[in-house]
């Protein structure tokens, strides 16, 4: 096969639909050393294995400084996402535990979409590899506990599409210290073993035991020349006052690879600081149009989903109302049936009452006939007449006694009436006193004096602002303002994100196993304690947690004591009225003389079936006195 490296590379890119080809390359391994396929050289002329098949890996060779600004195509973002995720899980890129959980939640969002409790039940992440083994072994936490924390963050990413979730993953990962750095073992002139790191920002010299913090850095804009001779590599700074840095590598092939990576990263570094080429401008325009189209499609789907949910809610509401109406109709039918039964029962009672009334009338007629017969018999019998006169005299004596008793009772009734008036006056004064007590601003010390209320309580009034957006493609100034606005919103989201990371780190810190910490964990913690590992691109920023608390105990006690005072005054009024009622109630023996069964002279009678009434027909005293307790006299 006479294909060159570029032919094979272009075939792969066309198959994937990839246009941002400058980030990628074809990688192969030879004698435990990584090498990249050269574009202008035939494939079989490379130092590759002659045995078939020959394996090449399509990987990202160069990394962007800012993934959100430089990665235009969605396929480019997806390829970087897959490669960076694999490097983090393989621990080629160090990631703190709290950031690992956050990245895992974005990976789940990119794969499964929005969180749905009915679908994503407990254990649905059991077969997923989401966290580095180093993080899992570092804490005494079960897989279920890790899944619970990942799911809690996953639920907050609702509404993000796959490409948005993958971009958020890359924006967080690009701030990790080992992101995009290629490490090579070197020796300086003194023979000290060091590590050379090559990335998108420049060259860095590391201690072999610390790959997080470089000892010396050479940014690309401060390097004048890079060259190598055999195994010796030379870095000449732009400032001639700075000494030239020289080091030796283990193999000549390593020097060639270092130089190749330096040239590629330096070209991209200078390219980013120039105006975009026509091809890049066209790609960005197409990407914006595609993004706008997808955004409109997502909005349309969201509206349809919202309308469907509203229709389902309306249907549920109608079904609920229908069920309620059925229940009401059933209850009405039952009530109607009960009413019909009651009407039938009342008709039966009325019929029985009518029959009883007829029977009583018949008995009354019989009694009248018997009385007439007795009167006729009494007239004819003189002895019976004498007896009747004697009975009349006895009745008159009894009437006189009853008259005396009625006078005494009348006096007692007047006294009771006066006492009742006094009791009512006392009740009115008690109610007036109670009204004065309850309307006073301060209360007598029924209980221990509560703490005073705060002089003023804060009130909150939240007024939502309505923001309107007007996009015009030709207005560049407006576009710049929108970009700045997006940056401000992104900074606010980063603050919220950092707060969540801090909370998660504090939560799992108690379960951490110190003896399982690796050297990179210790270095990362030391750098975090002294504030030395600041973010490279400020994607995640630490925001101090501010919290304030206000003691409301005095207010609660004040209201509780106030309610207690009102309850006590209510009890006082209730017992006062009860006392007055019992003090005015007549004794049982006083009412025994007025039972309906007793014979009463014609001048006195029993009024009704209720309270006992003394009725005096004397012209000098024509009044009725009620002896029912608490009833007014008339």
Buried (B, 14 or more C-beta within 10 A) or exposed (E): EEEBBBEBBBEBBEEBEBBBBEBBBBBBEEEEEBBBBBBEEBBEEBEBEEEEEEEBEBBBBBBBBBBBEBBBBBBBBBBBBEBBBEBBBEBEBBBBBBBBBBBBBBBBBBEBBBBEEEEBEEEEBEEBEBBBEBBBEBBEBEEEEBBEBBBBBBBEBEEBBBBBBBBBBBBBBBBBBBBBBBBBEBBEEEEEEBBBBBBBBBBBBBBEEBBBBBEEEBEBEEBEEBEBEEBEBEBBBEEEEEEEBBBBBEEEBBBBBBBBBBEBBBEBBEBBEEEEEEEBEEBBEEBEEEBEEBEEEEEEEEEEEEEEEEEEEEEEEEEEEEEEEEEEEEEEEEEEEEEEEEEEEEEEEEEEEEEEEEEEEEEEEEEEEEEEEEEEEBEEEEEEEEEEEEEEEEEEEEBEEBBEBBEEBBEBBEEBBEEBEEBBEBBEEBEEEBEEBEEEEEBEEEEEEBEEEEEEEEEEEEEEEEEEEEEEEEEEEBEEEEEEEEEEEBEEEBBEBBBBBBEBBEEBEEEBEEEEBEEBBEBBEBBEEEEEBEBBEEBBEBBEEEEEEEEEEEBEBBEEBEEBBEEBBEEEBEEBBEEBEEEBEBEEEEEEEBEEEEEBBEEBEBEEEEBBBBBBEEEEEEEEBBBEBEEEBE
